Amino acid sequence: MNSRHTHEAPQVTTAEDMLAKMRAGTKEVYEIRMREMIIPVRVLSIDEVNAIRREAIMETTKKQGDETDKNLLVQKLSLKLASTLVKNSAPILSDKLLSLLTMDEVNYLYEEYIRVMDAVNPSLQAIEPEQFKLLVDALKKSHLSSKDLSLLQLRAICTAFVDLIQRLESQT
């Protein structure tokens, strides 16, 4: 008996297809707000973030700036690139506009952008109350301190704690 094995060709999945699956349920464009201004922004890739960091380090070193100068430049470059929605188009938050803002205004917009990115971050998804209780119990038993936990673990615990408090307050 001659049996033929038919093999289906493996489905070719592009990086873009895989990214779409990873970001399922999220949007491509988000909004940050400052008073009456609504600014559409997009998620920056790791390569874009690294390029921003490198550029900020080189610029700051060249101009003999300090850590504050570098951080401000990272914020401005991030906002500029995140507000560039179509490749090779003009950013909504242009160099001209960003140069007219105060340091506090740039910082505010950057914090708004980070808040939007936190909503997209899968590792910051809400912890269910049962998971929170198990985590707290495990911490009690193991006598771990905050120094033994990663920033993401600490942030998840804090987020769950705030959610728990809000739920308790809404029940009263």
RODODREN-252932 format. One line per 10 residues: number of its first residue (from 1); for each residue x, y, z of C-alpha. Coordinates in nm, 4 decimals. Each point is the difference from the previous one (the first is absolute). Layout:
<sites>
NUM> X,Y,Z | ...
</sites>
This chain:
<sites>
1> 0.0000,0.0000,0.0000 | 0.1473,0.3236,-0.1135 | -0.0853,0.2762,0.2363 | 0.0753,0.3484,-0.0968 | 0.0637,0.2506,0.2669 | -0.1252,0.3344,-0.0915 | 0.1728,0.2767,0.1772 | -0.1580,0.3359,0.0045 | 0.2342,0.2810,-0.0721 | 0.0788,0.1860,0.3176
11> -0.1957,0.3172,0.0272 | 0.2293,0.2934,-0.0532 | -0.0498,0.2527,0.2718 | 0.1641,0.3362,-0.0362 | 0.1381,0.1995,0.2890 | -0.2876,0.2431,-0.0539 | -0.2549,-0.2860,0.0292 | 0.1594,-0.1217,0.3224 | 0.0100,0.3532,0.1389 | -0.3697,0.0434,-0.0798
21> -0.0756,-0.3161,0.1988 | 0.2176,0.1142,0.2917 | -0.1796,0.3328,0.0100 | -0.3482,-0.1423,-0.0572 | -0.2564,0.2142,0.1752 | 0.2217,0.3068,-0.0041 | -0.0119,0.2952,-0.2359 | 0.2599,0.1356,-0.2383 | -0.0621,0.3616,0.0957 | -0.0695,0.1321,0.3480
31> -0.0706,0.3478,0.1287 | 0.1716,0.2086,0.2606 | -0.1552,0.3231,0.1180 | 0.1185,0.3292,0.1326 | -0.2821,0.2367,0.0765 | -0.1814,0.0576,-0.3318 | 0.2640,-0.1714,-0.2146 | -0.0469,-0.3639,-0.0998 | 0.3149,-0.1570,-0.1398 | -0.0086,-0.3358,-0.1785
41> 0.2995,-0.2205,0.0800 | 0.1190,-0.3467,-0.0873 | 0.2004,-0.2664,0.1807 | 0.3735,0.0283,-0.0583 | 0.1967,-0.3139,-0.0838 | 0.2985,-0.1076,0.2049 | 0.2301,0.0987,-0.2869 | -0.1527,0.3483,-0.0055 | 0.0365,0.0349,0.3783 | 0.3627,-0.1130,-0.0138
51> 0.0734,0.2428,-0.2846 | -0.1531,0.2810,0.2082 | 0.2113,-0.0946,0.3013 | 0.3187,-0.0162,-0.2086 | -0.0727,0.3364,-0.1637 | -0.0707,0.1593,0.3382 | 0.3245,-0.1381,0.1460 | 0.2057,0.1219,-0.2983 | -0.1640,0.3463,-0.0051 | 0.0335,0.0467,0.3736
61> 0.3638,-0.1102,-0.0024 | 0.0793,0.2253,-0.2963 | -0.1562,0.3001,0.1735 | 0.1436,-0.0978,0.3391 | -0.3467,-0.0260,0.1472 | -0.1047,-0.1817,0.3134 | -0.2506,-0.2756,0.0804 | -0.2889,0.2497,0.0068 | 0.0882,0.1180,-0.3514 | 0.0134,-0.3604,-0.1222
71> -0.3344,-0.0916,0.1588 | -0.1709,0.3059,-0.1454 | 0.1402,-0.0800,-0.3439 | -0.1226,-0.3616,0.0285 | -0.3466,0.1323,0.0848 | -0.0056,0.2466,-0.2889 | 0.1324,-0.2489,-0.2550 | -0.2451,-0.2666,0.1188 | -0.2963,0.2355,-0.0250 | 0.1088,0.1203,-0.3414
81> 0.0396,-0.3522,-0.1396 | -0.3141,-0.1376,0.1692 | -0.2007,0.2825,-0.1563 | 0.1321,-0.0894,-0.3460 | -0.2821,-0.2281,-0.1063 | 0.1019,-0.0706,-0.3577 | 0.3585,-0.0771,-0.0963 | 0.1790,0.3041,-0.1426 | -0.2836,0.2366,0.0929 | 0.0264,0.3067,0.2176
91> -0.0430,-0.0630,0.3724 | -0.2918,0.1641,0.1756 | 0.2346,0.0925,0.2841 | 0.2641,0.1696,-0.2130 | 0.3388,0.1265,0.1157 | -0.1378,0.3547,-0.0239 | -0.2996,-0.0745,0.2222 | 0.2036,-0.2020,0.2504 | 0.2561,0.2834,0.0252 | -0.2799,0.2412,0.0974
101> -0.1301,-0.2172,0.2855 | 0.1166,0.0249,0.3576 | 0.1903,-0.2846,0.1609 | -0.3095,-0.0818,0.2071 | -0.2191,-0.0114,-0.3111 | 0.2408,-0.2371,-0.1770 | 0.0182,-0.2124,0.3150 | -0.3812,-0.0064,0.0248 | -0.0423,-0.1094,-0.3632 | 0.2661,-0.2666,0.0435
111> -0.1710,-0.1311,0.3150 | -0.3279,-0.0128,-0.1928 | 0.1744,-0.1955,-0.2741 | 0.1457,-0.2435,0.2565 | -0.3463,-0.0420,0.1538 | -0.1360,-0.0984,-0.3427 | 0.2903,-0.2415,-0.0528 | -0.0689,-0.1567,0.3406 | -0.3516,-0.0791,-0.1204 | 0.1495,-0.1899,-0.2950
121> 0.2634,-0.1812,0.2093 | -0.1149,-0.3621,0.0463 | 0.2146,-0.0473,0.3106 | -0.1969,0.2707,0.1799 | -0.3395,-0.1606,-0.0461 | -0.2156,0.0046,0.3091 | 0.0468,-0.2712,0.2599 | -0.3175,-0.1753,0.1073 | -0.0836,0.0338,0.3726 | 0.0717,-0.3703,0.0561
131> 0.3433,0.0316,-0.1637 | 0.0712,0.3076,0.2112 | -0.0861,-0.1868,0.3215 | 0.2202,-0.2946,-0.1032 | 0.2871,0.2365,-0.0775 | -0.0340,0.1781,0.3339 | -0.0144,-0.3358,0.1835 | 0.3106,-0.1198,-0.1857 | 0.1813,0.3207,0.0931 | -0.0926,-0.0468,0.3672
141> 0.1206,-0.3614,0.0057 | 0.3271,0.0617,-0.1814 | 0.0866,0.3174,0.1886 | 0.1005,0.1717,-0.3224 | 0.0644,0.3702,-0.0005 | -0.0724,0.2451,-0.2778 | 0.3670,-0.0266,-0.0998 | -0.0574,-0.3652,-0.0919 | -0.2689,0.0831,-0.2558 | 0.0274,0.1358,-0.3520
151> -0.1420,0.3411,-0.0854 | -0.2756,-0.1672,-0.2019 | -0.0944,-0.2213,0.2978 | -0.0068,0.3010,0.2315 | -0.2014,0.2002,-0.2474 | -0.2489,-0.2851,-0.0446 | -0.0408,-0.0257,0.3768 | -0.0514,0.3764,0.0359 | -0.2487,0.0057,-0.2861 | -0.1933,-0.2913,0.1488
161> 0.0031,0.1686,0.3420 | -0.1389,0.3251,-0.1426 | -0.2667,-0.1958,-0.1921 | -0.0931,-0.1855,0.3194 | -0.0349,0.3253,0.1939 | -0.2158,0.1502,-0.2760 | -0.2236,-0.3079,-0.0037 | -0.0383,0.0126,0.3794 | -0.0804,0.3709,-0.0099 | -0.2627,-0.0506,-0.2698
171> -0.1687,-0.2691,0.2118 | -0.0444,0.2353,0.2953
</sites>
